[in-house]
Amino acid sequence: GRQDPHNHLRFFNKVTFTFRHLEVPNTTIKLLLFPFSLEGEARIWLDKESPRSILTWKDLVSKFINQFFPPSKTTYLRNEITNFLQKPNETFNEAWERFKDLLRQCPHHGFSELHQLDIFYNALNPNDQDALDSATRGNFLDKNPRECLSIIESKSKVRYSRSRTTDVTANTNAPLSSSSPSNSFDLQQIAASLEDKLDIRMNRFEKSLNDMKNSFVTPTAPLKAVEE
């Protein structure tokens, strides 16, 4: 299936965050490198776009999301969030993680924190609603959003740590950590590959700038940005 453009952008930002090159802004570096992060359908789409229609990183992000995350998908996910319900036999932690996943899938959902908390609280079974009310010694939704989130996260961690203890004792050979070294290695490989490409692009950029400077016999006026 098609990769979520928001996930792709998050990953790309993570990889390129540390790239620094002379006086070049990070957004320009992203603009230069982004084509190398695409393949298949997405690469074909970008190649067909007019260069004049994408002048900034913001332009590129906007066009990329609109192309691969159409309004119909936003509407569908907003409805999924609004109609969220805890499943029978689903633990509090599982419901909370699933709800957060839905929000992550649609970062531009437009729901305020208070609205999100209201949806989640009303989606829970009576026992979990009572547990949240007990934690606040009153009506859970009367608290401010930050307190509510803190209570949910701590309740979720308690439940999760209990289930993890059961899992580990049931299988003594189970790894204690789910962090995968191969993932971080992949990230390092991708970063190194992109950095090589950046060096090539920047060397070409600097060479063309120098060529341009040398072509001016009497540079009396300051250089202006050259449009393609």
C-alpha positions as CSV (number, residue, x, y, z in Angstrom):
1,G,0.0,0.0,0.0
2,R,0.8,3.7,-0.3
3,Q,2.9,5.1,2.6
4,D,1.3,7.8,4.7
5,P,2.8,11.1,3.6
6,H,2.9,12.4,7.2
7,N,5.0,9.5,8.3
8,H,7.3,10.0,5.4
9,L,7.8,13.7,6.2
10,R,8.4,12.9,9.9
11,F,11.0,10.4,9.0
12,F,12.6,12.7,6.4
13,N,12.7,15.6,9.0
14,K,14.3,13.3,11.5
15,V,17.1,12.2,9.1
16,T,17.8,15.7,7.8
17,F,17.5,17.6,11.1
18,T,21.2,17.4,11.9
19,F,22.4,18.4,8.4
20,R,24.3,21.7,8.4
21,H,26.1,23.2,5.4
22,L,27.8,26.6,5.6
23,E,25.2,29.4,5.4
24,V,22.5,27.3,3.8
25,P,19.2,27.2,5.7
26,N,17.9,23.7,6.7
27,T,14.7,24.2,4.7
28,T,16.8,24.7,1.5
29,I,18.7,21.5,2.3
30,K,15.4,19.7,2.6
31,L,14.2,21.1,-0.7
32,L,17.4,19.8,-2.4
33,L,17.3,16.3,-0.8
34,F,13.6,15.5,-0.7
35,P,13.4,14.1,-4.3
36,F,16.0,11.5,-3.2
37,S,13.7,10.3,-0.5
38,L,10.9,9.4,-3.0
39,E,10.4,6.4,-5.2
40,G,7.8,4.9,-7.5
41,E,4.5,6.9,-7.8
42,A,5.7,9.7,-5.6
43,R,8.9,10.3,-7.6
44,I,7.0,10.3,-10.8
45,W,4.5,12.8,-9.4
46,L,7.3,15.2,-8.3
47,D,9.2,14.9,-11.6
48,K,6.0,16.0,-13.4
49,E,5.4,19.1,-11.1
50,S,6.5,22.4,-12.6
51,P,9.6,23.7,-10.9
52,R,8.0,27.2,-10.6
53,S,5.1,25.7,-8.6
54,I,7.5,24.7,-5.8
55,L,9.7,27.5,-4.6
56,T,9.8,26.8,-0.9
57,W,9.9,23.8,1.5
58,K,6.4,24.9,2.6
59,D,5.1,24.7,-1.0
60,L,6.6,21.2,-1.4
61,V,5.1,19.9,1.9
62,S,1.6,21.3,1.0
63,K,1.6,19.9,-2.5
64,F,2.9,16.5,-1.3
65,I,0.2,16.1,1.4
66,N,-2.6,17.3,-0.9
67,Q,-1.5,14.8,-3.5
68,F,-1.1,11.7,-1.3
69,F,-3.5,12.6,1.5
70,P,-6.7,13.9,-0.3
71,P,-9.5,15.7,1.6
72,S,-11.7,12.6,1.4
73,K,-9.1,10.7,3.5
74,T,-9.1,13.6,6.1
75,T,-12.9,13.4,6.2
76,Y,-12.8,9.6,6.7
77,L,-10.2,9.8,9.5
78,R,-12.0,12.7,11.2
79,N,-15.2,10.5,11.3
80,E,-13.1,7.6,12.7
81,I,-11.9,9.8,15.5
82,T,-15.3,11.3,16.2
83,N,-17.0,7.8,16.3
84,F,-14.2,6.2,18.3
85,L,-15.3,3.5,20.8
86,Q,-13.4,1.2,23.1
87,K,-13.8,-2.4,21.9
88,P,-15.1,-5.2,24.0
89,N,-12.2,-6.9,25.9
90,E,-9.9,-4.0,24.9
91,T,-7.8,-2.7,27.8
92,F,-7.6,0.9,28.7
93,N,-4.0,1.1,27.4
94,E,-4.9,-0.6,24.1
95,A,-7.8,1.8,23.6
96,W,-5.6,4.9,24.4
97,E,-2.8,3.7,22.0
98,R,-5.3,3.0,19.2
99,F,-6.9,6.5,19.7
100,K,-3.5,8.2,19.6
101,D,-2.7,6.2,16.4
102,L,-5.8,7.6,14.8
103,L,-4.8,11.2,15.8
104,R,-1.3,10.6,14.4
105,Q,-2.7,9.4,11.1
106,C,-4.5,12.7,10.7
107,P,-2.3,15.5,12.2
108,H,-4.5,18.2,10.7
109,H,-7.7,16.8,12.2
110,G,-8.5,20.2,13.8
111,F,-9.9,18.9,17.1
112,S,-8.8,20.8,20.2
113,E,-7.2,18.9,23.1
114,L,-10.4,19.3,25.1
115,H,-12.5,17.8,22.2
116,Q,-10.1,14.9,21.9
117,L,-10.3,14.1,25.6
118,D,-14.1,14.4,25.5
119,I,-14.3,11.9,22.6
120,F,-11.9,9.5,24.4
121,Y,-13.6,9.6,27.8
122,N,-17.1,9.1,26.3
123,A,-15.7,6.2,24.2
124,L,-14.6,4.2,27.3
125,N,-16.5,1.5,29.2
126,P,-18.2,2.5,32.5
127,N,-15.4,0.9,34.6
128,D,-12.6,2.9,32.9
129,Q,-14.7,6.1,33.0
130,D,-15.2,5.6,36.8
131,A,-11.4,5.0,37.2
132,L,-10.7,8.3,35.6
133,D,-13.3,10.1,37.7
134,S,-11.9,8.5,40.8
135,A,-8.4,9.7,39.9
136,T,-9.7,13.3,39.7
137,R,-12.0,12.9,42.7
138,G,-14.9,14.3,40.6
139,N,-15.8,14.7,37.0
140,F,-12.8,13.9,34.9
141,L,-13.6,16.4,32.1
142,D,-13.8,19.2,34.6
143,K,-10.0,19.2,34.9
144,N,-7.8,21.1,32.5
145,P,-6.6,19.2,29.4
146,R,-3.0,19.0,30.7
147,E,-4.1,17.3,33.9
148,C,-6.4,15.0,32.1
149,L,-3.6,13.9,29.7
150,S,-1.3,13.3,32.6
151,I,-3.9,11.1,34.4
152,I,-4.6,9.1,31.2
153,E,-0.8,8.5,30.6
154,S,-0.1,7.4,34.1
155,K,-3.1,5.1,34.2
156,S,-2.1,3.7,30.8
157,K,1.5,3.1,32.0
158,V,0.3,1.3,35.2
159,R,-1.9,-1.1,33.2
160,Y,0.8,-1.6,30.5
161,S,3.6,-2.3,33.0
162,R,1.4,-5.0,34.7
163,S,0.7,-6.7,31.4
164,R,4.4,-6.5,30.5
165,T,5.3,-8.2,33.7
166,T,2.9,-11.0,33.0
167,D,4.3,-11.4,29.4
168,V,7.9,-11.5,30.6
169,T,7.3,-14.0,33.4
170,A,5.3,-16.2,30.9
171,N,8.3,-16.2,28.6
172,T,11.6,-15.8,30.4
173,N,13.5,-15.7,27.1
174,A,11.4,-12.7,25.9
175,P,13.5,-9.6,25.1
176,L,13.1,-6.8,27.7
177,S,13.3,-4.1,25.1
178,S,11.5,-3.7,21.9
179,S,14.0,-1.3,20.4
180,S,15.4,-2.7,17.2
181,P,19.1,-2.1,16.5
182,S,18.5,-2.7,12.8
183,N,16.1,0.3,12.7
184,S,18.7,2.7,14.0
185,F,21.3,1.1,11.6
186,D,18.8,1.7,8.6
187,L,18.5,5.3,9.8
188,Q,22.3,5.8,9.9
189,Q,22.6,4.3,6.4
190,I,19.9,6.6,5.0
191,A,21.4,9.6,6.7
192,A,24.8,8.8,5.3
193,S,23.4,8.3,1.8
194,L,21.5,11.6,1.9
195,E,24.5,13.4,3.2
196,D,26.6,12.2,0.3
197,K,23.9,13.4,-2.1
198,L,23.8,16.7,-0.3
199,D,27.6,17.1,-0.7
200,I,27.3,16.5,-4.4
201,R,24.4,18.9,-4.8
202,M,26.1,21.6,-2.7
203,N,29.4,21.2,-4.6
204,R,27.5,21.7,-7.9
205,F,25.7,24.7,-6.4
206,E,28.9,26.3,-5.2
207,K,30.6,25.7,-8.6
208,S,27.7,27.3,-10.4
209,L,27.8,30.3,-8.0
210,N,31.5,30.7,-8.6
211,D,31.1,30.4,-12.4
212,M,28.4,33.1,-12.2
213,K,30.6,35.4,-10.1
214,N,33.5,34.9,-12.5
215,S,31.3,35.8,-15.5
216,F,30.8,39.3,-14.0
217,V,33.8,41.4,-15.3
218,T,32.9,44.5,-13.3
219,P,30.7,43.5,-10.4
220,T,29.7,47.1,-9.3
221,A,26.2,46.2,-8.1
222,P,25.4,43.6,-5.5
223,L,24.4,40.2,-6.9
224,K,20.7,39.5,-7.0
225,A,19.1,36.1,-6.6
226,V,18.9,34.4,-10.0
227,E,15.6,32.8,-10.9
228,E,15.5,29.7,-12.9
